[in-house]
Amino acid sequence: MAADPVEYFDALETRNPAEREAALFAALVRQIAHAQSRAAYFAEILCDIDARDITSRAALATLPVTRKS
């Protein structure tokens, strides 16, 4: 009996692109809000940003670029 040539670790790998994108943006909203509430640097540079508004690629493109240095 031949093994299935395609193996996946879990169902997250095979979900449709719209579901994946929605989940990614939900996680991003949480991450932005966390950064704003826990790090003074991000609170300052993202002071005009409502994390809940970052729900699309277009909205993501409006965020300022940050640097590590």
C-alpha positions as CSV (number, residue, x, y, z in Angstrom):
1,M,0.0,0.0,0.0
2,A,1.5,3.4,-1.0
3,A,1.8,6.1,1.6
4,D,0.0,9.4,1.0
5,P,2.7,11.6,-0.8
6,V,1.5,14.7,0.9
7,E,1.6,14.9,4.7
8,Y,0.6,17.8,6.8
9,F,1.3,18.5,10.5
10,D,-2.1,19.8,11.1
11,A,-5.3,21.3,9.5
12,L,-3.9,24.8,9.7
13,E,-1.6,24.0,6.8
14,T,-4.5,23.1,4.5
15,R,-7.1,25.8,5.3
16,N,-8.2,28.1,2.6
17,P,-6.3,31.3,2.0
18,A,-9.1,33.6,3.2
19,E,-9.3,31.7,6.6
20,R,-5.5,31.9,6.9
21,E,-5.4,35.6,6.2
22,A,-8.2,36.3,8.7
23,A,-6.4,34.3,11.4
24,L,-3.1,36.1,10.7
25,F,-4.7,39.6,10.9
26,A,-6.5,38.6,14.2
27,A,-3.1,37.6,15.6
28,L,-1.5,40.8,14.3
29,V,-4.2,43.0,16.0
30,R,-3.4,41.2,19.3
31,Q,0.4,41.6,18.8
32,I,0.1,45.3,18.0
33,A,-2.1,46.0,21.0
34,H,0.3,44.0,23.2
35,A,3.3,46.0,21.9
36,Q,1.4,49.3,22.5
37,S,0.5,48.4,26.1
38,R,3.9,46.8,27.1
39,A,6.6,48.9,25.4
40,A,6.9,52.6,25.7
41,Y,8.7,52.8,22.3
42,F,5.8,51.2,20.4
43,A,3.3,53.1,22.5
44,E,4.9,56.3,21.2
45,I,5.4,55.4,17.6
46,L,2.0,53.8,17.3
47,C,0.1,56.3,19.3
48,D,-2.2,57.3,16.4
49,I,-2.9,53.7,15.5
50,D,-5.9,51.7,16.7
51,A,-4.7,48.1,16.5
52,R,-8.3,47.0,15.8
53,D,-8.2,48.9,12.5
54,I,-5.3,46.7,11.1
55,T,-7.5,44.1,9.4
56,S,-6.2,44.2,5.8
57,R,-3.0,44.4,3.9
58,A,-3.8,48.0,2.9
59,A,-4.2,48.9,6.6
60,L,-1.0,47.1,7.4
61,A,0.8,49.2,4.8
62,T,-0.1,52.3,6.7
63,L,2.0,51.3,9.8
64,P,5.3,53.0,10.2
65,V,8.4,51.0,9.5
66,T,10.4,50.4,12.6
67,R,14.1,49.6,13.0
68,K,15.9,47.6,15.7
69,S,18.7,50.1,16.2
